[in-house]
Amino acid sequence: MKASEFRDMTQDELVQKLNDLKTEFFNLRFQLATGQLNNPMMIKQVKRDIARVKTILTEMDLGSIAN
């Protein structure tokens, strides 16, 4: 997802999305370890999405983005 799509979400939605992404990241790492991962680039994408969500949550906490 793009950062603009995350910025349109509420803080509660972002927290839920972050939990979902962390679960997906765990599952991808597990698939990588067992040799079942078809697309290793998914790990990179999920890590970046996690970073985007965390950044936007931090900005919201600091008051940079009015919601």
PQR file with spaces between the fields and no chain letter, atoms N, CA, C, O and H, PARSE charges and radii, in Angstrom:
ATOM       1  N    MET     1       0.835   -1.190    0.000 -0.4000 1.5000
ATOM       2  CA   MET     1       0.000    0.000    0.000 -0.0000 2.0000
ATOM       3  C    MET     1       0.871    1.241    0.000  0.5500 1.7000
ATOM       4  O    MET     1       2.032    1.212    0.409 -0.5500 1.4000
ATOM       5  N    LYS     2       0.295    2.309   -0.459 -0.4000 1.5000
ATOM       6  CA   LYS     2       1.007    3.572   -0.454 -0.0000 2.0000
ATOM       7  C    LYS     2       0.762    4.287    0.869  0.5500 1.7000
ATOM       8  O    LYS     2      -0.218    4.017    1.563 -0.5500 1.4000
ATOM       9  H    LYS     2      -0.648    2.332   -0.791  0.4000 1.0000
ATOM      10  N    ALA     3       1.655    5.190    1.201 -0.4000 1.5000
ATOM      11  CA   ALA     3       1.536    5.930    2.453 -0.0000 2.0000
ATOM      12  C    ALA     3       0.257    6.761    2.489  0.5500 1.7000
ATOM      13  O    ALA     3      -0.343    6.935    3.549 -0.5500 1.4000
ATOM      14  H    ALA     3       2.451    5.409    0.637  0.4000 1.0000
ATOM      15  N    SER     4      -0.156    7.269    1.342 -0.4000 1.5000
ATOM      16  CA   SER     4      -1.378    8.079    1.297 -0.0000 2.0000
ATOM      17  C    SER     4      -2.602    7.248    1.675  0.5500 1.7000
ATOM      18  O    SER     4      -3.539    7.766    2.282 -0.5500 1.4000
ATOM      19  H    SER     4       0.331    7.127    0.481  0.4000 1.0000
ATOM      20  N    GLU     5      -2.601    5.975    1.324 -0.4000 1.5000
ATOM      21  CA   GLU     5      -3.710    5.099    1.696 -0.0000 2.0000
ATOM      22  C    GLU     5      -3.722    4.860    3.203  0.5500 1.7000
ATOM      23  O    GLU     5      -4.788    4.775    3.812 -0.5500 1.4000
ATOM      24  H    GLU     5      -1.840    5.554    0.831  0.4000 1.0000
ATOM      25  N    PHE     6      -2.536    4.752    3.805 -0.4000 1.5000
ATOM      26  CA   PHE     6      -2.461    4.578    5.253 -0.0000 2.0000
ATOM      27  C    PHE     6      -2.879    5.859    5.978  0.5500 1.7000
ATOM      28  O    PHE     6      -3.498    5.797    7.040 -0.5500 1.4000
ATOM      29  H    PHE     6      -1.670    4.822    3.310  0.4000 1.0000
ATOM      30  N    ARG     7      -2.546    7.003    5.413 -0.4000 1.5000
ATOM      31  CA   ARG     7      -2.888    8.278    6.060 -0.0000 2.0000
ATOM      32  C    ARG     7      -4.392    8.518    6.116  0.5500 1.7000
ATOM      33  O    ARG     7      -4.867    9.277    6.961 -0.5500 1.4000
ATOM      34  H    ARG     7      -2.043    7.052    4.550  0.4000 1.0000
ATOM      35  N    ASP     8      -5.148    7.876    5.223 -0.4000 1.5000
ATOM      36  CA   ASP     8      -6.598    8.018    5.223 -0.0000 2.0000
ATOM      37  C    ASP     8      -7.267    7.187    6.309  0.5500 1.7000
ATOM      38  O    ASP     8      -8.456    7.362    6.578 -0.5500 1.4000
ATOM      39  H    ASP     8      -4.762    7.259    4.537  0.4000 1.0000
ATOM      40  N    MET     9      -6.518    6.285    6.935 -0.4000 1.5000
ATOM      41  CA   MET     9      -7.073    5.414    7.971 -0.0000 2.0000
ATOM      42  C    MET     9      -7.066    6.108    9.326  0.5500 1.7000
ATOM      43  O    MET     9      -6.291    7.036    9.556 -0.5500 1.4000
ATOM      44  H    MET     9      -5.553    6.142    6.716  0.4000 1.0000
ATOM      45  N    THR    10      -7.932    5.651   10.215 -0.4000 1.5000
ATOM      46  CA   THR    10      -7.927    6.162   11.589 -0.0000 2.0000
ATOM      47  C    THR    10      -6.819    5.455   12.362  0.5500 1.7000
ATOM      48  O    THR    10      -6.226    4.488   11.885 -0.5500 1.4000
ATOM      49  H    THR    10      -8.562    4.897   10.028  0.4000 1.0000
ATOM      50  N    GLN    11      -6.556    5.953   13.551 -0.4000 1.5000
ATOM      51  CA   GLN    11      -5.489    5.382   14.361 -0.0000 2.0000
ATOM      52  C    GLN    11      -5.809    3.932   14.753  0.5500 1.7000
ATOM      53  O    GLN    11      -4.915    3.085   14.762 -0.5500 1.4000
ATOM      54  H    GLN    11      -7.038    6.739   13.938  0.4000 1.0000
ATOM      55  N    ASP    12      -7.054    3.645   15.069 -0.4000 1.5000
ATOM      56  CA   ASP    12      -7.440    2.275   15.420 -0.0000 2.0000
ATOM      57  C    ASP    12      -7.275    1.328   14.234  0.5500 1.7000
ATOM      58  O    ASP    12      -6.827    0.192   14.395 -0.5500 1.4000
ATOM      59  H    ASP    12      -7.780    4.333   15.062  0.4000 1.0000
ATOM      60  N    GLU    13      -7.636    1.799   13.050 -0.4000 1.5000
ATOM      61  CA   GLU    13      -7.459    0.987   11.848 -0.0000 2.0000
ATOM      62  C    GLU    13      -5.987    0.724   11.572  0.5500 1.7000
ATOM      63  O    GLU    13      -5.617   -0.366   11.136 -0.5500 1.4000
ATOM      64  H    GLU    13      -8.000    2.722   12.919  0.4000 1.0000
ATOM      65  N    LEU    14      -5.149    1.720   11.825 -0.4000 1.5000
ATOM      66  CA   LEU    14      -3.711    1.550   11.613 -0.0000 2.0000
ATOM      67  C    LEU    14      -3.116    0.540   12.583  0.5500 1.7000
ATOM      68  O    LEU    14      -2.259   -0.259   12.206 -0.5500 1.4000
ATOM      69  H    LEU    14      -5.449    2.606   12.180  0.4000 1.0000
ATOM      70  N    VAL    15      -3.568    0.576   13.827 -0.4000 1.5000
ATOM      71  CA   VAL    15      -3.071   -0.384   14.809 -0.0000 2.0000
ATOM      72  C    VAL    15      -3.471   -1.797   14.398  0.5500 1.7000
ATOM      73  O    VAL    15      -2.671   -2.726   14.503 -0.5500 1.4000
ATOM      74  H    VAL    15      -4.264    1.225   14.134  0.4000 1.0000
ATOM      75  N    GLN    16      -4.709   -1.961   13.929 -0.4000 1.5000
ATOM      76  CA   GLN    16      -5.163   -3.268   13.460 -0.0000 2.0000
ATOM      77  C    GLN    16      -4.365   -3.711   12.241  0.5500 1.7000
ATOM      78  O    GLN    16      -3.979   -4.875   12.140 -0.5500 1.4000
ATOM      79  H    GLN    16      -5.360   -1.206   13.844  0.4000 1.0000
ATOM      80  N    LYS    17      -4.118   -2.793   11.318 -0.4000 1.5000
ATOM      81  CA   LYS    17      -3.335   -3.102   10.121 -0.0000 2.0000
ATOM      82  C    LYS    17      -1.908   -3.505   10.498  0.5500 1.7000
ATOM      83  O    LYS    17      -1.337   -4.417    9.899 -0.5500 1.4000
ATOM      84  H    LYS    17      -4.431   -1.847   11.400  0.4000 1.0000
ATOM      85  N    LEU    18      -1.339   -2.826   11.488 -0.4000 1.5000
ATOM      86  CA   LEU    18       0.008   -3.147   11.949 -0.0000 2.0000
ATOM      87  C    LEU    18       0.054   -4.567   12.512  0.5500 1.7000
ATOM      88  O    LEU    18       0.990   -5.316   12.231 -0.5500 1.4000
ATOM      89  H    LEU    18      -1.803   -2.085   11.975  0.4000 1.0000
ATOM      90  N    ASN    19      -0.940   -4.934   13.296 -0.4000 1.5000
ATOM      91  CA   ASN    19      -0.993   -6.291   13.837 -0.0000 2.0000
ATOM      92  C    ASN    19      -1.126   -7.320   12.725  0.5500 1.7000
ATOM      93  O    ASN    19      -0.494   -8.376   12.775 -0.5500 1.4000
ATOM      94  H    ASN    19      -1.700   -4.326   13.524  0.4000 1.0000
ATOM      95  N    ASP    20      -1.944   -7.020   11.720 -0.4000 1.5000
ATOM      96  CA   ASP    20      -2.112   -7.924   10.583 -0.0000 2.0000
ATOM      97  C    ASP    20      -0.800   -8.081    9.805  0.5500 1.7000
ATOM      98  O    ASP    20      -0.434   -9.184    9.398 -0.5500 1.4000
ATOM      99  H    ASP    20      -2.457   -6.162   11.679  0.4000 1.0000
ATOM     100  N    LEU    21      -0.106   -6.965    9.609 -0.4000 1.5000
ATOM     101  CA   LEU    21       1.161   -7.013    8.879 -0.0000 2.0000
ATOM     102  C    LEU    21       2.228   -7.792    9.645  0.5500 1.7000
ATOM     103  O    LEU    21       3.016   -8.525    9.047 -0.5500 1.4000
ATOM     104  H    LEU    21      -0.403   -6.069    9.940  0.4000 1.0000
ATOM     105  N    LYS    22       2.251   -7.635   10.953 -0.4000 1.5000
ATOM     106  CA   LYS    22       3.220   -8.389   11.763 -0.0000 2.0000
ATOM     107  C    LYS    22       2.939   -9.885   11.686  0.5500 1.7000
ATOM     108  O    LYS    22       3.866  -10.692   11.622 -0.5500 1.4000
ATOM     109  H    LYS    22       1.611   -7.039   11.439  0.4000 1.0000
ATOM     110  N    THR    23       1.667  -10.251   11.691 -0.4000 1.5000
ATOM     111  CA   THR    23       1.301  -11.663   11.559 -0.0000 2.0000
ATOM     112  C    THR    23       1.697  -12.191   10.187  0.5500 1.7000
ATOM     113  O    THR    23       2.226  -13.296   10.066 -0.5500 1.4000
ATOM     114  H    THR    23       0.914   -9.596   11.743  0.4000 1.0000
ATOM     115  N    GLU    24       1.439  -11.399    9.162 -0.4000 1.5000
ATOM     116  CA   GLU    24       1.817  -11.798    7.809 -0.0000 2.0000
ATOM     117  C    GLU    24       3.331  -11.934    7.682  0.5500 1.7000
ATOM     118  O    GLU    24       3.817  -12.858    7.029 -0.5500 1.4000
ATOM     119  H    GLU    24       1.010  -10.502    9.260  0.4000 1.0000
ATOM     120  N    PHE    25       4.080  -11.020    8.302 -0.4000 1.5000
ATOM     121  CA   PHE    25       5.539  -11.075    8.257 -0.0000 2.0000
ATOM     122  C    PHE    25       6.048  -12.357    8.928  0.5500 1.7000
ATOM     123  O    PHE    25       6.958  -13.012    8.420 -0.5500 1.4000
ATOM     124  H    PHE    25       3.685  -10.270    8.832  0.4000 1.0000
ATOM     125  N    PHE    26       5.449  -12.708   10.078 -0.4000 1.5000
ATOM     126  CA   PHE    26       5.834  -13.941   10.764 -0.0000 2.0000
ATOM     127  C    PHE    26       5.586  -15.150    9.869  0.5500 1.7000
ATOM     128  O    PHE    26       6.435  -16.033    9.752 -0.5500 1.4000
ATOM     129  H    PHE    26       4.710  -12.176   10.491  0.4000 1.0000
ATOM     130  N    ASN    27       4.412  -15.180    9.240 -0.4000 1.5000
ATOM     131  CA   ASN    27       4.073  -16.306    8.368 -0.0000 2.0000
ATOM     132  C    ASN    27       5.020  -16.398    7.173  0.5500 1.7000
ATOM     133  O    ASN    27       5.409  -17.495    6.770 -0.5500 1.4000
ATOM     134  H    ASN    27       3.722  -14.462    9.335  0.4000 1.0000
ATOM     135  N    LEU    28       5.389  -15.256    6.610 -0.4000 1.5000
ATOM     136  CA   LEU    28       6.330  -15.260    5.484 -0.0000 2.0000
ATOM     137  C    LEU    28       7.704  -15.769    5.907  0.5500 1.7000
ATOM     138  O    LEU    28       8.342  -16.531    5.180 -0.5500 1.4000
ATOM     139  H    LEU    28       5.073  -14.365    6.937  0.4000 1.0000
ATOM     140  N    ARG    29       8.154  -15.344    7.084 -0.4000 1.5000
ATOM     141  CA   ARG    29       9.443  -15.823    7.587 -0.0000 2.0000
ATOM     142  C    ARG    29       9.407  -17.326    7.832  0.5500 1.7000
ATOM     143  O    ARG    29      10.380  -18.033    7.570 -0.5500 1.4000
ATOM     144  H    ARG    29       7.636  -14.725    7.674  0.4000 1.0000
ATOM     145  N    PHE    30       8.277  -17.805    8.337 -0.4000 1.5000
ATOM     146  CA   PHE    30       8.124  -19.235    8.577 -0.0000 2.0000
ATOM     147  C    PHE    30       8.162  -20.001    7.249  0.5500 1.7000
ATOM     148  O    PHE    30       8.806  -21.045    7.150 -0.5500 1.4000
ATOM     149  H    PHE    30       7.486  -17.230    8.550  0.4000 1.0000
ATOM     150  N    GLN    31       7.475  -19.480    6.235 -0.4000 1.5000
ATOM     151  CA   GLN    31       7.489  -20.113    4.913 -0.0000 2.0000
ATOM     152  C    GLN    31       8.893  -20.104    4.314  0.5500 1.7000
ATOM     153  O    GLN    31       9.296  -21.069    3.665 -0.5500 1.4000
ATOM     154  H    GLN    31       6.953  -18.631    6.315  0.4000 1.0000
ATOM     155  N    LEU    32       9.637  -19.020    4.527 -0.4000 1.5000
ATOM     156  CA   LEU    32      11.003  -18.935    4.019 -0.0000 2.0000
ATOM     157  C    LEU    32      11.882  -20.002    4.669  0.5500 1.7000
ATOM     158  O    LEU    32      12.690  -20.645    3.998 -0.5500 1.4000
ATOM     159  H    LEU    32       9.309  -18.236    5.054  0.4000 1.0000
ATOM     160  N    ALA    33      11.719  -20.184    5.968 -0.4000 1.5000
ATOM     161  CA   ALA    33      12.539  -21.144    6.694 -0.0000 2.0000
ATOM     162  C    ALA    33      12.237  -22.583    6.275  0.5500 1.7000
ATOM     163  O    ALA    33      13.125  -23.435    6.288 -0.5500 1.4000
ATOM     164  H    ALA    33      11.062  -19.662    6.513  0.4000 1.0000
ATOM     165  N    THR    34      10.990  -22.851    5.905 -0.4000 1.5000
ATOM     166  CA   THR    34      10.616  -24.208    5.513 -0.0000 2.0000
ATOM     167  C    THR    34      10.726  -24.437    4.007  0.5500 1.7000
ATOM     168  O    THR    34      10.457  -25.536    3.522 -0.5500 1.4000
ATOM     169  H    THR    34      10.268  -22.159    5.894  0.4000 1.0000
ATOM     170  N    GLY    35      11.120  -23.403    3.273 -0.4000 1.5000
ATOM     171  CA   GLY    35      11.315  -23.543    1.832 -0.0000 2.0000
ATOM     172  C    GLY    35      10.034  -23.497    1.026  0.5500 1.7000
ATOM     173  O    GLY    35      10.018  -23.956   -0.116 -0.5500 1.4000
ATOM     174  H    GLY    35      11.338  -22.511    3.667  0.4000 1.0000
ATOM     175  N    GLN    36       8.962  -22.961    1.579 -0.4000 1.5000
ATOM     176  CA   GLN    36       7.678  -22.917    0.890 -0.0000 2.0000
ATOM     177  C    GLN    36       7.334  -21.550    0.334  0.5500 1.7000
ATOM     178  O    GLN    36       6.259  -21.375   -0.239 -0.5500 1.4000
ATOM     179  H    GLN    36       8.975  -22.588    2.507  0.4000 1.0000
ATOM     180  N    LEU    37       8.216  -20.579    0.487 -0.4000 1.5000
ATOM     181  CA   LEU    37       7.931  -19.221    0.045 -0.0000 2.0000
ATOM     182  C    LEU    37       8.148  -19.098   -1.462  0.5500 1.7000
ATOM     183  O    LEU    37       9.239  -19.363   -1.968 -0.5500 1.4000
ATOM     184  H    LEU    37       9.090  -20.721    0.952  0.4000 1.0000
ATOM     185  N    ASN    38       7.087  -18.690   -2.175 -0.4000 1.5000
ATOM     186  CA   ASN    38       7.170  -18.574   -3.627 -0.0000 2.0000
ATOM     187  C    ASN    38       7.776  -17.245   -4.066  0.5500 1.7000
ATOM     188  O    ASN    38       8.514  -17.197   -5.051 -0.5500 1.4000
ATOM     189  H    ASN    38       6.201  -18.475   -1.764  0.4000 1.0000
ATOM     190  N    ASN    39       7.473  -16.169   -3.346 -0.4000 1.5000
ATOM     191  CA   ASN    39       7.913  -14.839   -3.740 -0.0000 2.0000
ATOM     192  C    ASN    39       8.655  -14.175   -2.569  0.5500 1.7000
ATOM     193  O    ASN    39       8.015  -13.589   -1.696 -0.5500 1.4000
ATOM     194  H    ASN    39       6.874  -16.208   -2.546  0.4000 1.0000
ATOM     195  N    PRO    40       9.979  -14.256   -2.537 -0.5600 1.5000
ATOM     196  CA   PRO    40      10.736  -13.684   -1.420  0.2800 2.0000
ATOM     197  C    PRO    40      10.640  -12.157   -1.326  0.5500 1.7000
ATOM     198  O    PRO    40      10.943  -11.585   -0.279 -0.5500 1.4000
ATOM     199  N    MET    41      10.227  -11.499   -2.400 -0.4000 1.5000
ATOM     200  CA   MET    41      10.091  -10.042   -2.363 -0.0000 2.0000
ATOM     201  C    MET    41       8.935   -9.603   -1.466  0.5500 1.7000
ATOM     202  O    MET    41       8.867   -8.440   -1.067 -0.5500 1.4000
ATOM     203  H    MET    41       9.981  -11.964   -3.251  0.4000 1.0000
ATOM     204  N    MET    42       8.039  -10.512   -1.150 -0.4000 1.5000
ATOM     205  CA   MET    42       6.920  -10.191   -0.266 -0.0000 2.0000
ATOM     206  C    MET    42       7.417   -9.793    1.122  0.5500 1.7000
ATOM     207  O    MET    42       6.815   -8.944    1.779 -0.5500 1.4000
ATOM     208  H    MET    42       8.094  -11.456   -1.473  0.4000 1.0000
ATOM     209  N    ILE    43       8.511  -10.403    1.566 -0.4000 1.5000
ATOM     210  CA   ILE    43       9.065  -10.074    2.878 -0.0000 2.0000
ATOM     211  C    ILE    43       9.482   -8.610    2.900  0.5500 1.7000
ATOM     212  O    ILE    43       9.178   -7.890    3.852 -0.5500 1.4000
ATOM     213  H    ILE    43       9.000  -11.092    1.032  0.4000 1.0000
ATOM     214  N    LYS    44      10.164   -8.173    1.875 -0.4000 1.5000
ATOM     215  CA   LYS    44      10.618   -6.784    1.781 -0.0000 2.0000
ATOM     216  C    LYS    44       9.430   -5.827    1.766  0.5500 1.7000
ATOM     217  O    LYS    44       9.453   -4.794    2.435 -0.5500 1.4000
ATOM     218  H    LYS    44      10.411   -8.757    1.102  0.4000 1.0000
ATOM     219  N    GLN    45       8.398   -6.169    1.006 -0.4000 1.5000
ATOM     220  CA   GLN    45       7.220   -5.308    0.899 -0.0000 2.0000
ATOM     221  C    GLN    45       6.489   -5.186    2.242  0.5500 1.7000
ATOM     222  O    GLN    45       6.069   -4.095    2.628 -0.5500 1.4000
ATOM     223  H    GLN    45       8.380   -7.009    0.462  0.4000 1.0000
ATOM     224  N    VAL    46       6.342   -6.297    2.941 -0.4000 1.5000
ATOM     225  CA   VAL    46       5.642   -6.279    4.222 -0.0000 2.0000
ATOM     226  C    VAL    46       6.447   -5.482    5.251  0.5500 1.7000
ATOM     227  O    VAL    46       5.874   -4.741    6.050 -0.5500 1.4000
ATOM     228  H    VAL    46       6.682   -7.184    2.628  0.4000 1.0000
ATOM     229  N    LYS    47       7.770   -5.634    5.232 -0.4000 1.5000
ATOM     230  CA   LYS    47       8.601   -4.863    6.156 -0.0000 2.0000
ATOM     231  C    LYS    47       8.457   -3.361    5.909  0.5500 1.7000
ATOM     232  O    LYS    47       8.407   -2.569    6.850 -0.5500 1.4000
ATOM     233  H    LYS    47       8.236   -6.236    4.583  0.4000 1.0000
ATOM     234  N    ARG    48       8.391   -2.985    4.646 -0.4000 1.5000
ATOM     235  CA   ARG    48       8.230   -1.563    4.318 -0.0000 2.0000
ATOM     236  C    ARG    48       6.857   -1.051    4.741  0.5500 1.7000
ATOM     237  O    ARG    48       6.735    0.074    5.226 -0.5500 1.4000
ATOM     238  H    ARG    48       8.431   -3.628    3.882  0.4000 1.0000
ATOM     239  N    ASP    49       5.821   -1.876    4.558 -0.4000 1.5000
ATOM     240  CA   ASP    49       4.485   -1.480    4.987 -0.0000 2.0000
ATOM     241  C    ASP    49       4.425   -1.309    6.506  0.5500 1.7000
ATOM     242  O    ASP    49       3.776   -0.388    7.003 -0.5500 1.4000
ATOM     243  H    ASP    49       5.921   -2.790    4.164  0.4000 1.0000
ATOM     244  N    ILE    50       5.096   -2.189    7.238 -0.4000 1.5000
ATOM     245  CA   ILE    50       5.148   -2.064    8.693 -0.0000 2.0000
ATOM     246  C    ILE    50       5.817   -0.744    9.070  0.5500 1.7000
ATOM     247  O    ILE    50       5.341   -0.036    9.958 -0.5500 1.4000
ATOM     248  H    ILE    50       5.623   -2.937    6.834  0.4000 1.0000
ATOM     249  N    ALA    51       6.909   -0.415    8.404 -0.4000 1.5000
ATOM     250  CA   ALA    51       7.610    0.837    8.684 -0.0000 2.0000
ATOM     251  C    ALA    51       6.733    2.046    8.362  0.5500 1.7000
ATOM     252  O    ALA    51       6.728    3.028    9.103 -0.5500 1.4000
ATOM     253  H    ALA    51       7.296   -0.990    7.683  0.4000 1.0000
ATOM     254  N    ARG    52       5.993    1.971    7.256 -0.4000 1.5000
ATOM     255  CA   ARG    52       5.098    3.076    6.892 -0.0000 2.0000
ATOM     256  C    ARG    52       4.026    3.294    7.953  0.5500 1.7000
ATOM     257  O    ARG    52       3.760    4.427    8.355 -0.5500 1.4000
ATOM     258  H    ARG    52       5.997    1.172    6.654  0.4000 1.0000
ATOM     259  N    VAL    53       3.414    2.204    8.403 -0.4000 1.5000
ATOM     260  CA   VAL    53       2.356    2.313    9.404 -0.0000 2.0000
ATOM     261  C    VAL    53       2.915    2.875   10.706  0.5500 1.7000
ATOM     262  O    VAL    53       2.296    3.740   11.325 -0.5500 1.4000
ATOM     263  H    VAL    53       3.630    1.284    8.076  0.4000 1.0000
ATOM     264  N    LYS    54       4.076    2.391   11.125 -0.4000 1.5000
ATOM     265  CA   LYS    54       4.682    2.894   12.360 -0.0000 2.0000
ATOM     266  C    LYS    54       5.016    4.376   12.246  0.5500 1.7000
ATOM     267  O    LYS    54       4.828    5.130   13.200 -0.5500 1.4000
ATOM     268  H    LYS    54       4.579    1.687   10.622  0.4000 1.0000
ATOM     269  N    THR    55       5.506    4.794   11.090 -0.4000 1.5000
ATOM     270  CA   THR    55       5.835    6.205   10.887 -0.0000 2.0000
ATOM     271  C    THR    55       4.596    7.074   10.982  0.5500 1.7000
ATOM     272  O    THR    55       4.616    8.124   11.625 -0.5500 1.4000
ATOM     273  H    THR    55       5.659    4.181   10.315  0.4000 1.0000
ATOM     274  N    ILE    56       3.521    6.643   10.347 -0.4000 1.5000
ATOM     275  CA   ILE    56       2.286    7.427   10.361 -0.0000 2.0000
ATOM     276  C    ILE    56       1.683    7.464   11.765  0.5500 1.7000
ATOM     277  O    ILE    56       1.155    8.494   12.183 -0.5500 1.4000
ATOM     278  H    ILE    56       3.505    5.790    9.825  0.4000 1.0000
ATOM     279  N    LEU    57       1.757    6.350   12.494 -0.4000 1.5000
ATOM     280  CA   LEU    57       1.272    6.345   13.878 -0.0000 2.0000
ATOM     281  C    LEU    57       2.078    7.303   14.753  0.5500 1.7000
ATOM     282  O    LEU    57       1.519    7.996   15.604 -0.5500 1.4000
ATOM     283  H    LEU    57       2.186    5.513   12.154  0.4000 1.0000
ATOM     284  N    THR    58       3.381    7.338   14.540 -0.4000 1.5000
ATOM     285  CA   THR    58       4.231    8.263   15.293 -0.0000 2.0000
ATOM     286  C    THR    58       3.887    9.704   14.962  0.5500 1.7000
ATOM     287  O    THR    58       3.821   10.549   15.855 -0.5500 1.4000
ATOM     288  H    THR    58       3.835    6.776   13.849  0.4000 1.0000
ATOM     289  N    GLU    59       3.667    9.992   13.681 -0.4000 1.5000
ATOM     290  CA   GLU    59       3.282   11.346   13.288 -0.0000 2.0000
ATOM     291  C    GLU    59       1.950   11.749   13.916  0.5500 1.7000
ATOM     292  O    GLU    59       1.766   12.891   14.335 -0.5500 1.4000
ATOM     293  H    GLU    59       3.720    9.305   12.956  0.4000 1.0000
ATOM     294  N    MET    60       1.029   10.793   13.973 -0.4000 1.5000
ATOM     295  CA   MET    60      -0.276   11.099   14.603 -0.0000 2.0000
ATOM     296  C    MET    60      -0.108   11.380   16.090  0.5500 1.7000
ATOM     297  O    MET    60      -0.758   12.277   16.627 -0.5500 1.4000
ATOM     298  H    MET    60       1.178    9.865   13.632  0.4000 1.0000
ATOM     299  N    ASP    61       0.755   10.625   16.759 -0.4000 1.5000
ATOM     300  CA   ASP    61       0.995   10.839   18.186 -0.0000 2.0000
ATOM     301  C    ASP    61       1.632   12.211   18.438  0.5500 1.7000
ATOM     302  O    ASP    61       1.362   12.859   19.450 -0.5500 1.4000
ATOM     303  H    ASP    61       1.283    9.896   16.323  0.4000 1.0000
ATOM     304  N    LEU    62       2.470   12.630   17.511 -0.4000 1.5000
ATOM     305  CA   LEU    62       3.135   13.925   17.663 -0.0000 2.0000
ATOM     306  C    LEU    62       2.257   15.089   17.231  0.5500 1.7000
ATOM     307  O    LEU    62       2.588   16.251   17.467 -0.5500 1.4000
ATOM     308  H    LEU    62       2.690   12.104   16.689  0.4000 1.0000
ATOM     309  N    GLY    63       1.140   14.771   16.599 -0.4000 1.5000
ATOM     310  CA   GLY    63       0.201   15.815   16.191 -0.0000 2.0000
ATOM     311  C    GLY    63       0.500   16.435   14.841  0.5500 1.7000
ATOM     312  O    GLY    63      -0.015   17.505   14.517 -0.5500 1.4000
ATOM     313  H    GLY    63       0.870   13.828   16.407  0.4000 1.0000
ATOM     314  N    SER    64       1.332   15.769   14.049 -0.4000 1.5000
ATOM     315  CA   SER    64       1.650   16.301   12.735 -0.0000 2.0000
ATOM     316  C    SER    64       0.488   16.163   11.761  0.5500 1.7000
ATOM     317  O    SER    64       0.351   16.947   10.822 -0.5500 1.4000
ATOM     318  H    SER    64       1.751   14.900   14.311  0.4000 1.0000
ATOM     319  N    ILE    65      -0.347   15.152   12.000 -0.4000 1.5000
ATOM     320  CA   ILE    65      -1.468   14.900   11.102 -0.0000 2.0000
ATOM     321  C    ILE    65      -2.753   15.038   11.900  0.5500 1.7000
ATOM     322  O    ILE    65      -2.959   14.333   12.888 -0.5500 1.4000
ATOM     323  H    ILE    65      -0.235   14.515   12.763  0.4000 1.0000
ATOM     324  N    ALA    66      -3.603   15.936   11.475 -0.4000 1.5000
ATOM     325  CA   ALA    66      -4.894   16.094   12.133 -0.0000 2.0000
ATOM     326  C    ALA    66      -5.827   15.024   11.587  0.5500 1.7000
ATOM     327  O    ALA    66      -5.970   14.876   10.374 -0.5500 1.4000
ATOM     328  H    ALA    66      -3.435   16.509   10.673  0.4000 1.0000
ATOM     329  N    ASN    67      -6.466   14.270   12.496 -0.4000 1.5000
ATOM     330  CA   ASN    67      -7.328   13.186   12.032 -0.0000 2.0000
ATOM     331  C    ASN    67      -8.748   13.417   12.404  0.5500 1.7000
ATOM     332  O    ASN    67      -9.611   12.597   12.088 -0.5500 1.4000
ATOM     333  H    ASN    67      -6.350   14.390   13.482  0.4000 1.0000
